[in-house]
Structure formats: structure tokens, C-alpha cells
Amino acid sequence: MWNKLMVKPNQEQKYSFIYPRSRYYGEFKPENLIFNANLQEFAQKVGYVANLETGGKLSPEDAYKYIQTLWKELKHSKQELRIGLKQDNS
């Protein structure tokens, strides 16, 4: 039971606890912010997969395949956002 000292967390508080985000201090460009969010999500999911594998809930092969899929999604995101490409100034 919730007493006066314990407040029932709302959905946003639960989400920010389960999926924490760090501030972005890099160069401010929309594509950099989006990629940073994608990168943080990738790191969070890899952590979950590693913990599931460590706990015996996921085989090493399945964990590898899942992380490989996550990596491909992140790589595709980088390409779509054109991160790291030299800018054509002509």
C-alpha cells in the first residue's frame, strides 16, 4: 500500500527509470541528436541481451544474432542520417 511518503510513479517516471537517457553534449545538429538517441537505445538493448544471456534465458548464439541485428539497425540509421560523411561544399 502506498503511504504519504511513497508516491505511485506515473508511466513517464517508469519509462525514464527503465530507459534512462543521458544528455547530449556534442555538436548540435538534428541528425546528431537523433543518432545519439539511437545509440543510447542500442546500448540499452545490448545490455538487456547480455543480461539475458548471462542469466541463461538466451543462448549465446541467439544473443549474438540479436546483437548483430541491433548493430545493423544502428549502422543503417547512421547511413540514413548521413553521419560521418564529408560535406560537399561546392
Jmol script that loads the backbone (N, CA, C; Angstrom):
load data "model"
ATOM      1  N   MET A   1       0.837  -1.188   0.000  1.00  0.00           N
ATOM      2  CA  MET A   1       0.000   0.000   0.000  1.00  0.00           C
ATOM      3  C   MET A   1       0.878   1.245   0.000  1.00  0.00           C
ATOM      4  N   TRP A   2       0.405   2.245  -0.694  1.00  0.00           N
ATOM      5  CA  TRP A   2       1.165   3.489  -0.821  1.00  0.00           C
ATOM      6  C   TRP A   2       0.806   4.417   0.331  1.00  0.00           C
ATOM      7  N   ASN A   3       1.800   4.848   1.087  1.00  0.00           N
ATOM      8  CA  ASN A   3       1.538   5.823   2.142  1.00  0.00           C
ATOM      9  C   ASN A   3       1.897   7.216   1.645  1.00  0.00           C
ATOM     10  N   LYS A   4       1.851   8.196   2.511  1.00  0.00           N
ATOM     11  CA  LYS A   4       2.086   9.585   2.113  1.00  0.00           C
ATOM     12  C   LYS A   4       3.514   9.823   1.650  1.00  0.00           C
ATOM     13  N   LEU A   5       4.457   9.038   2.111  1.00  0.00           N
ATOM     14  CA  LEU A   5       5.854   9.236   1.727  1.00  0.00           C
ATOM     15  C   LEU A   5       6.190   8.577   0.399  1.00  0.00           C
ATOM     16  N   MET A   6       5.415   7.604   0.012  1.00  0.00           N
ATOM     17  CA  MET A   6       5.674   6.906  -1.248  1.00  0.00           C
ATOM     18  C   MET A   6       4.617   7.317  -2.259  1.00  0.00           C
ATOM     19  N   VAL A   7       5.069   7.906  -3.337  1.00  0.00           N
ATOM     20  CA  VAL A   7       4.162   8.335  -4.389  1.00  0.00           C
ATOM     21  C   VAL A   7       4.183   7.290  -5.487  1.00  0.00           C
ATOM     22  N   LYS A   8       3.008   6.911  -5.964  1.00  0.00           N
ATOM     23  CA  LYS A   8       2.931   5.925  -7.039  1.00  0.00           C
ATOM     24  C   LYS A   8       3.499   6.556  -8.312  1.00  0.00           C
ATOM     25  N   PRO A   9       4.520   5.941  -8.924  1.00  0.00           N
ATOM     26  CA  PRO A   9       5.132   6.540 -10.120  1.00  0.00           C
ATOM     27  C   PRO A   9       4.181   6.493 -11.317  1.00  0.00           C
ATOM     28  N   ASN A  10       4.222   7.564 -12.117  1.00  0.00           N
ATOM     29  CA  ASN A  10       3.406   7.562 -13.333  1.00  0.00           C
ATOM     30  C   ASN A  10       4.175   6.876 -14.455  1.00  0.00           C
ATOM     31  N   GLN A  11       3.522   6.736 -15.597  1.00  0.00           N
ATOM     32  CA  GLN A  11       4.112   5.997 -16.727  1.00  0.00           C
ATOM     33  C   GLN A  11       5.421   6.642 -17.196  1.00  0.00           C
ATOM     34  N   GLU A  12       5.469   7.970 -17.233  1.00  0.00           N
ATOM     35  CA  GLU A  12       6.687   8.661 -17.687  1.00  0.00           C
ATOM     36  C   GLU A  12       7.860   8.398 -16.751  1.00  0.00           C
ATOM     37  N   GLN A  13       7.608   8.391 -15.454  1.00  0.00           N
ATOM     38  CA  GLN A  13       8.668   8.109 -14.487  1.00  0.00           C
ATOM     39  C   GLN A  13       9.179   6.675 -14.627  1.00  0.00           C
ATOM     40  N   LYS A  14       8.262   5.738 -14.857  1.00  0.00           N
ATOM     41  CA  LYS A  14       8.670   4.347 -15.054  1.00  0.00           C
ATOM     42  C   LYS A  14       9.534   4.225 -16.302  1.00  0.00           C
ATOM     43  N   TYR A  15       9.097   4.880 -17.373  1.00  0.00           N
ATOM     44  CA  TYR A  15       9.822   4.817 -18.639  1.00  0.00           C
ATOM     45  C   TYR A  15      11.232   5.385 -18.484  1.00  0.00           C
ATOM     46  N   SER A  16      11.352   6.539 -17.825  1.00  0.00           N
ATOM     47  CA  SER A  16      12.675   7.153 -17.681  1.00  0.00           C
ATOM     48  C   SER A  16      13.578   6.348 -16.741  1.00  0.00           C
ATOM     49  N   PHE A  17      12.978   5.577 -15.830  1.00  0.00           N
ATOM     50  CA  PHE A  17      13.779   4.712 -14.970  1.00  0.00           C
ATOM     51  C   PHE A  17      14.286   3.499 -15.747  1.00  0.00           C
ATOM     52  N   ILE A  18      13.400   2.903 -16.539  1.00  0.00           N
ATOM     53  CA  ILE A  18      13.765   1.697 -17.293  1.00  0.00           C
ATOM     54  C   ILE A  18      14.656   2.032 -18.483  1.00  0.00           C
ATOM     55  N   TYR A  19      14.402   3.166 -19.130  1.00  0.00           N
ATOM     56  CA  TYR A  19      15.157   3.578 -20.315  1.00  0.00           C
ATOM     57  C   TYR A  19      15.820   4.930 -20.058  1.00  0.00           C
ATOM     58  N   PRO A  20      16.857   4.967 -19.215  1.00  0.00           N
ATOM     59  CA  PRO A  20      17.488   6.258 -18.923  1.00  0.00           C
ATOM     60  C   PRO A  20      18.186   6.840 -20.148  1.00  0.00           C
ATOM     61  N   ARG A  21      18.167   8.133 -20.251  1.00  0.00           N
ATOM     62  CA  ARG A  21      18.845   8.843 -21.342  1.00  0.00           C
ATOM     63  C   ARG A  21      19.833   9.825 -20.739  1.00  0.00           C
ATOM     64  N   SER A  22      20.980   9.922 -21.365  1.00  0.00           N
ATOM     65  CA  SER A  22      21.987  10.896 -20.941  1.00  0.00           C
ATOM     66  C   SER A  22      21.883  12.128 -21.812  1.00  0.00           C
ATOM     67  N   ARG A  23      22.331  13.238 -21.286  1.00  0.00           N
ATOM     68  CA  ARG A  23      22.344  14.470 -22.053  1.00  0.00           C
ATOM     69  C   ARG A  23      23.337  14.366 -23.195  1.00  0.00           C
ATOM     70  N   TYR A  24      23.061  15.107 -24.254  1.00  0.00           N
ATOM     71  CA  TYR A  24      23.959  15.126 -25.416  1.00  0.00           C
ATOM     72  C   TYR A  24      24.773  16.405 -25.370  1.00  0.00           C
ATOM     73  N   TYR A  25      26.092  16.273 -25.416  1.00  0.00           N
ATOM     74  CA  TYR A  25      26.988  17.430 -25.338  1.00  0.00           C
ATOM     75  C   TYR A  25      27.743  17.679 -26.642  1.00  0.00           C
ATOM     76  N   GLY A  26      27.465  16.900 -27.673  1.00  0.00           N
ATOM     77  CA  GLY A  26      28.175  17.034 -28.939  1.00  0.00           C
ATOM     78  C   GLY A  26      27.680  18.211 -29.756  1.00  0.00           C
ATOM     79  N   GLU A  27      28.126  18.244 -31.000  1.00  0.00           N
ATOM     80  CA  GLU A  27      27.743  19.308 -31.926  1.00  0.00           C
ATOM     81  C   GLU A  27      26.234  19.247 -32.162  1.00  0.00           C
ATOM     82  N   PHE A  28      25.577  20.395 -31.979  1.00  0.00           N
ATOM     83  CA  PHE A  28      24.120  20.430 -32.092  1.00  0.00           C
ATOM     84  C   PHE A  28      23.681  20.467 -33.552  1.00  0.00           C
ATOM     85  N   LYS A  29      23.245  19.317 -34.020  1.00  0.00           N
ATOM     86  CA  LYS A  29      22.621  19.188 -35.335  1.00  0.00           C
ATOM     87  C   LYS A  29      21.525  18.147 -35.154  1.00  0.00           C
ATOM     88  N   PRO A  30      20.390  18.325 -35.799  1.00  0.00           N
ATOM     89  CA  PRO A  30      19.291  17.370 -35.602  1.00  0.00           C
ATOM     90  C   PRO A  30      19.706  15.919 -35.843  1.00  0.00           C
ATOM     91  N   GLU A  31      20.485  15.681 -36.893  1.00  0.00           N
ATOM     92  CA  GLU A  31      20.877  14.299 -37.179  1.00  0.00           C
ATOM     93  C   GLU A  31      21.779  13.725 -36.091  1.00  0.00           C
ATOM     94  N   ASN A  32      22.596  14.568 -35.462  1.00  0.00           N
ATOM     95  CA  ASN A  32      23.449  14.093 -34.367  1.00  0.00           C
ATOM     96  C   ASN A  32      22.605  13.721 -33.144  1.00  0.00           C
ATOM     97  N   LEU A  33      21.587  14.523 -32.863  1.00  0.00           N
ATOM     98  CA  LEU A  33      20.717  14.230 -31.730  1.00  0.00           C
ATOM     99  C   LEU A  33      19.951  12.927 -31.946  1.00  0.00           C
ATOM    100  N   ILE A  34      19.450  12.743 -33.153  1.00  0.00           N
ATOM    101  CA  ILE A  34      18.712  11.514 -33.464  1.00  0.00           C
ATOM    102  C   ILE A  34      19.631  10.306 -33.359  1.00  0.00           C
ATOM    103  N   PHE A  35      20.841  10.430 -33.923  1.00  0.00           N
ATOM    104  CA  PHE A  35      21.767   9.299 -33.854  1.00  0.00           C
ATOM    105  C   PHE A  35      22.157   8.998 -32.413  1.00  0.00           C
ATOM    106  N   ASN A  36      22.340  10.034 -31.604  1.00  0.00           N
ATOM    107  CA  ASN A  36      22.683   9.823 -30.206  1.00  0.00           C
ATOM    108  C   ASN A  36      21.572   9.059 -29.489  1.00  0.00           C
ATOM    109  N   ALA A  37      20.327   9.407 -29.762  1.00  0.00           N
ATOM    110  CA  ALA A  37      19.201   8.674 -29.161  1.00  0.00           C
ATOM    111  C   ALA A  37      19.217   7.218 -29.618  1.00  0.00           C
ATOM    112  N   ASN A  38      19.478   6.993 -30.901  1.00  0.00           N
ATOM    113  CA  ASN A  38      19.550   5.631 -31.425  1.00  0.00           C
ATOM    114  C   ASN A  38      20.704   4.854 -30.789  1.00  0.00           C
ATOM    115  N   LEU A  39      21.818   5.524 -30.602  1.00  0.00           N
ATOM    116  CA  LEU A  39      22.989   4.892 -29.995  1.00  0.00           C
ATOM    117  C   LEU A  39      22.707   4.499 -28.546  1.00  0.00           C
ATOM    118  N   GLN A  40      22.046   5.381 -27.807  1.00  0.00           N
ATOM    119  CA  GLN A  40      21.706   5.071 -26.415  1.00  0.00           C
ATOM    120  C   GLN A  40      20.720   3.902 -26.343  1.00  0.00           C
ATOM    121  N   GLU A  41      19.777   3.865 -27.261  1.00  0.00           N
ATOM    122  CA  GLU A  41      18.827   2.753 -27.303  1.00  0.00           C
ATOM    123  C   GLU A  41      19.548   1.444 -27.626  1.00  0.00           C
ATOM    124  N   PHE A  42      20.487   1.495 -28.567  1.00  0.00           N
ATOM    125  CA  PHE A  42      21.299   0.330 -28.916  1.00  0.00           C
ATOM    126  C   PHE A  42      22.036  -0.187 -27.677  1.00  0.00           C
ATOM    127  N   ALA A  43      22.688   0.714 -26.969  1.00  0.00           N
ATOM    128  CA  ALA A  43      23.460   0.323 -25.786  1.00  0.00           C
ATOM    129  C   ALA A  43      22.553  -0.303 -24.726  1.00  0.00           C
ATOM    130  N   GLN A  44      21.379   0.269 -24.531  1.00  0.00           N
ATOM    131  CA  GLN A  44      20.433  -0.249 -23.548  1.00  0.00           C
ATOM    132  C   GLN A  44      19.998  -1.672 -23.918  1.00  0.00           C
ATOM    133  N   LYS A  45      19.654  -1.870 -25.188  1.00  0.00           N
ATOM    134  CA  LYS A  45      19.192  -3.187 -25.637  1.00  0.00           C
ATOM    135  C   LYS A  45      20.305  -4.223 -25.585  1.00  0.00           C
ATOM    136  N   VAL A  46      21.524  -3.830 -25.934  1.00  0.00           N
ATOM    137  CA  VAL A  46      22.659  -4.763 -25.845  1.00  0.00           C
ATOM    138  C   VAL A  46      22.857  -5.190 -24.390  1.00  0.00           C
ATOM    139  N   GLY A  47      22.702  -4.254 -23.476  1.00  0.00           N
ATOM    140  CA  GLY A  47      22.802  -4.591 -22.055  1.00  0.00           C
ATOM    141  C   GLY A  47      21.756  -5.609 -21.635  1.00  0.00           C
ATOM    142  N   TYR A  48      20.526  -5.433 -22.111  1.00  0.00           N
ATOM    143  CA  TYR A  48      19.465  -6.393 -21.797  1.00  0.00           C
ATOM    144  C   TYR A  48      19.793  -7.778 -22.358  1.00  0.00           C
ATOM    145  N   VAL A  49      20.235  -7.807 -23.606  1.00  0.00           N
ATOM    146  CA  VAL A  49      20.563  -9.089 -24.241  1.00  0.00           C
ATOM    147  C   VAL A  49      21.696  -9.768 -23.477  1.00  0.00           C
ATOM    148  N   ALA A  50      22.719  -9.010 -23.113  1.00  0.00           N
ATOM    149  CA  ALA A  50      23.846  -9.586 -22.369  1.00  0.00           C
ATOM    150  C   ALA A  50      23.377 -10.149 -21.032  1.00  0.00           C
ATOM    151  N   ASN A  51      22.490  -9.433 -20.357  1.00  0.00           N
ATOM    152  CA  ASN A  51      21.985  -9.922 -19.072  1.00  0.00           C
ATOM    153  C   ASN A  51      21.129 -11.175 -19.242  1.00  0.00           C
ATOM    154  N   LEU A  52      20.321 -11.219 -20.293  1.00  0.00           N
ATOM    155  CA  LEU A  52      19.521 -12.421 -20.552  1.00  0.00           C
ATOM    156  C   LEU A  52      20.407 -13.628 -20.853  1.00  0.00           C
ATOM    157  N   GLU A  53      21.469 -13.392 -21.609  1.00  0.00           N
ATOM    158  CA  GLU A  53      22.396 -14.480 -21.925  1.00  0.00           C
ATOM    159  C   GLU A  53      23.134 -14.922 -20.663  1.00  0.00           C
ATOM    160  N   THR A  54      23.578 -13.972 -19.864  1.00  0.00           N
ATOM    161  CA  THR A  54      24.279 -14.295 -18.623  1.00  0.00           C
ATOM    162  C   THR A  54      23.388 -15.084 -17.680  1.00  0.00           C
ATOM    163  N   GLY A  55      22.108 -14.729 -17.655  1.00  0.00           N
ATOM    164  CA  GLY A  55      21.165 -15.409 -16.777  1.00  0.00           C
ATOM    165  C   GLY A  55      20.650 -16.730 -17.322  1.00  0.00           C
ATOM    166  N   GLY A  56      21.104 -17.120 -18.493  1.00  0.00           N
ATOM    167  CA  GLY A  56      20.705 -18.396 -19.057  1.00  0.00           C
ATOM    168  C   GLY A  56      19.356 -18.378 -19.752  1.00  0.00           C
ATOM    169  N   LYS A  57      18.775 -17.211 -19.944  1.00  0.00           N
ATOM    170  CA  LYS A  57      17.471 -17.099 -20.599  1.00  0.00           C
ATOM    171  C   LYS A  57      17.585 -17.014 -22.114  1.00  0.00           C
ATOM    172  N   LEU A  58      18.792 -16.814 -22.603  1.00  0.00           N
ATOM    173  CA  LEU A  58      19.039 -16.663 -24.031  1.00  0.00           C
ATOM    174  C   LEU A  58      20.335 -17.396 -24.350  1.00  0.00           C
ATOM    175  N   SER A  59      20.351 -18.151 -25.426  1.00  0.00           N
ATOM    176  CA  SER A  59      21.575 -18.874 -25.786  1.00  0.00           C
ATOM    177  C   SER A  59      22.605 -17.873 -26.321  1.00  0.00           C
ATOM    178  N   PRO A  60      23.893 -18.234 -26.238  1.00  0.00           N
ATOM    179  CA  PRO A  60      24.918 -17.350 -26.790  1.00  0.00           C
ATOM    180  C   PRO A  60      24.706 -17.072 -28.281  1.00  0.00           C
ATOM    181  N   GLU A  61      24.265 -18.076 -29.012  1.00  0.00           N
ATOM    182  CA  GLU A  61      24.036 -17.897 -30.450  1.00  0.00           C
ATOM    183  C   GLU A  61      22.905 -16.908 -30.711  1.00  0.00           C
ATOM    184  N   ASP A  62      21.803 -17.050 -29.961  1.00  0.00           N
ATOM    185  CA  ASP A  62      20.671 -16.132 -30.126  1.00  0.00           C
ATOM    186  C   ASP A  62      21.050 -14.717 -29.705  1.00  0.00           C
ATOM    187  N   ALA A  63      21.829 -14.609 -28.627  1.00  0.00           N
ATOM    188  CA  ALA A  63      22.274 -13.292 -28.177  1.00  0.00           C
ATOM    189  C   ALA A  63      23.128 -12.625 -29.252  1.00  0.00           C
ATOM    190  N   TYR A  64      24.037 -13.400 -29.842  1.00  0.00           N
ATOM    191  CA  TYR A  64      24.891 -12.864 -30.903  1.00  0.00           C
ATOM    192  C   TYR A  64      24.052 -12.395 -32.086  1.00  0.00           C
ATOM    193  N   LYS A  65      23.095 -13.218 -32.500  1.00  0.00           N
ATOM    194  CA  LYS A  65      22.251 -12.849 -33.643  1.00  0.00           C
ATOM    195  C   LYS A  65      21.437 -11.597 -33.355  1.00  0.00           C
ATOM    196  N   TYR A  66      20.910 -11.502 -32.150  1.00  0.00           N
ATOM    197  CA  TYR A  66      20.104 -10.340 -31.797  1.00  0.00           C
ATOM    198  C   TYR A  66      20.958  -9.070 -31.777  1.00  0.00           C
ATOM    199  N   ILE A  67      22.149  -9.170 -31.193  1.00  0.00           N
ATOM    200  CA  ILE A  67      23.040  -8.001 -31.151  1.00  0.00           C
ATOM    201  C   ILE A  67      23.493  -7.635 -32.560  1.00  0.00           C
ATOM    202  N   GLN A  68      23.728  -8.628 -33.395  1.00  0.00           N
ATOM    203  CA  GLN A  68      24.109  -8.361 -34.779  1.00  0.00           C
ATOM    204  C   GLN A  68      22.983  -7.606 -35.503  1.00  0.00           C
ATOM    205  N   THR A  69      21.738  -7.993 -35.261  1.00  0.00           N
ATOM    206  CA  THR A  69      20.592  -7.300 -35.852  1.00  0.00           C
ATOM    207  C   THR A  69      20.504  -5.862 -35.339  1.00  0.00           C
ATOM    208  N   LEU A  70      20.705  -5.677 -34.046  1.00  0.00           N
ATOM    209  CA  LEU A  70      20.694  -4.326 -33.478  1.00  0.00           C
ATOM    210  C   LEU A  70      21.791  -3.462 -34.106  1.00  0.00           C
ATOM    211  N   TRP A  71      22.979  -4.075 -34.302  1.00  0.00           N
ATOM    212  CA  TRP A  71      24.099  -3.351 -34.895  1.00  0.00           C
ATOM    213  C   TRP A  71      23.760  -2.909 -36.320  1.00  0.00           C
ATOM    214  N   LYS A  72      23.147  -3.811 -37.081  1.00  0.00           N
ATOM    215  CA  LYS A  72      22.774  -3.471 -38.458  1.00  0.00           C
ATOM    216  C   LYS A  72      21.761  -2.332 -38.483  1.00  0.00           C
ATOM    217  N   GLU A  73      20.827  -2.336 -37.535  1.00  0.00           N
ATOM    218  CA  GLU A  73      19.852  -1.249 -37.448  1.00  0.00           C
ATOM    219  C   GLU A  73      20.540   0.076 -37.133  1.00  0.00           C
ATOM    220  N   LEU A  74      21.509   0.042 -36.211  1.00  0.00           N
ATOM    221  CA  LEU A  74      22.241   1.265 -35.866  1.00  0.00           C
ATOM    222  C   LEU A  74      23.067   1.756 -37.045  1.00  0.00           C
ATOM    223  N   LYS A  75      23.710   0.841 -37.739  1.00  0.00           N
ATOM    224  CA  LYS A  75      24.516   1.193 -38.912  1.00  0.00           C
ATOM    225  C   LYS A  75      23.636   1.812 -39.996  1.00  0.00           C
ATOM    226  N   HIS A  76      22.454   1.215 -40.205  1.00  0.00           N
ATOM    227  CA  HIS A  76      21.505   1.750 -41.194  1.00  0.00           C
ATOM    228  C   HIS A  76      21.064   3.161 -40.787  1.00  0.00           C
ATOM    229  N   SER A  77      20.828   3.369 -39.515  1.00  0.00           N
ATOM    230  CA  SER A  77      20.450   4.689 -39.005  1.00  0.00           C
ATOM    231  C   SER A  77      21.544   5.714 -39.305  1.00  0.00           C
ATOM    232  N   LYS A  78      22.794   5.317 -39.077  1.00  0.00           N
ATOM    233  CA  LYS A  78      23.935   6.216 -39.337  1.00  0.00           C
ATOM    234  C   LYS A  78      23.992   6.590 -40.813  1.00  0.00           C
ATOM    235  N   GLN A  79      23.777   5.592 -41.671  1.00  0.00           N
ATOM    236  CA  GLN A  79      23.817   5.856 -43.112  1.00  0.00           C
ATOM    237  C   GLN A  79      22.662   6.755 -43.549  1.00  0.00           C
ATOM    238  N   GLU A  80      21.466   6.490 -43.030  1.00  0.00           N
ATOM    239  CA  GLU A  80      20.297   7.291 -43.396  1.00  0.00           C
ATOM    240  C   GLU A  80      20.438   8.742 -42.934  1.00  0.00           C
ATOM    241  N   LEU A  81      21.058   8.929 -41.771  1.00  0.00           N
ATOM    242  CA  LEU A  81      21.250  10.276 -41.236  1.00  0.00           C
ATOM    243  C   LEU A  81      22.483  10.961 -41.834  1.00  0.00           C
ATOM    244  N   ARG A  82      23.255  10.205 -42.611  1.00  0.00           N
ATOM    245  CA  ARG A  82      24.457  10.706 -43.267  1.00  0.00           C
ATOM    246  C   ARG A  82      25.492  11.219 -42.253  1.00  0.00           C
ATOM    247  N   ILE A  83      25.622  10.489 -41.172  1.00  0.00           N
ATOM    248  CA  ILE A  83      26.596  10.823 -40.127  1.00  0.00           C
ATOM    249  C   ILE A  83      27.971  10.359 -40.588  1.00  0.00           C
ATOM    250  N   GLY A  84      28.956  11.229 -40.446  1.00  0.00           N
ATOM    251  CA  GLY A  84      30.330  10.854 -40.770  1.00  0.00           C
ATOM    252  C   GLY A  84      30.721  11.030 -42.219  1.00  0.00           C
ATOM    253  N   LEU A  85      29.790  11.470 -43.059  1.00  0.00           N
ATOM    254  CA  LEU A  85      30.136  11.708 -44.464  1.00  0.00           C
ATOM    255  C   LEU A  85      30.737  13.102 -44.596  1.00  0.00           C
ATOM    256  N   LYS A  86      31.706  13.230 -45.475  1.00  0.00           N
ATOM    257  CA  LYS A  86      32.291  14.551 -45.706  1.00  0.00           C
ATOM    258  C   LYS A  86      31.270  15.420 -46.429  1.00  0.00           C
ATOM    259  N   GLN A  87      31.152  16.640 -45.972  1.00  0.00           N
ATOM    260  CA  GLN A  87      30.205  17.568 -46.580  1.00  0.00           C
ATOM    261  C   GLN A  87      30.754  18.117 -47.889  1.00  0.00           C
ATOM    262  N   ASP A  88      29.914  18.166 -48.907  1.00  0.00           N
ATOM    263  CA  ASP A  88      30.291  18.712 -50.210  1.00  0.00           C
ATOM    264  C   ASP A  88      30.014  20.207 -50.187  1.00  0.00           C
ATOM    265  N   ASN A  89      31.054  21.025 -50.213  1.00  0.00           N
ATOM    266  CA  ASN A  89      30.903  22.481 -50.119  1.00  0.00           C
ATOM    267  C   ASN A  89      30.864  23.164 -51.472  1.00  0.00           C
ATOM    268  N   SER A  90      30.632  22.440 -52.563  1.00  0.00           N
ATOM    269  CA  SER A  90      30.626  23.069 -53.867  1.00  0.00           C
ATOM    270  C   SER A  90      29.273  23.583 -54.244  1.00  0.00           C
TER     271      SER A  90
END
end "model"
wireframe off; spacefill off
backbone 0.3
color backbone group
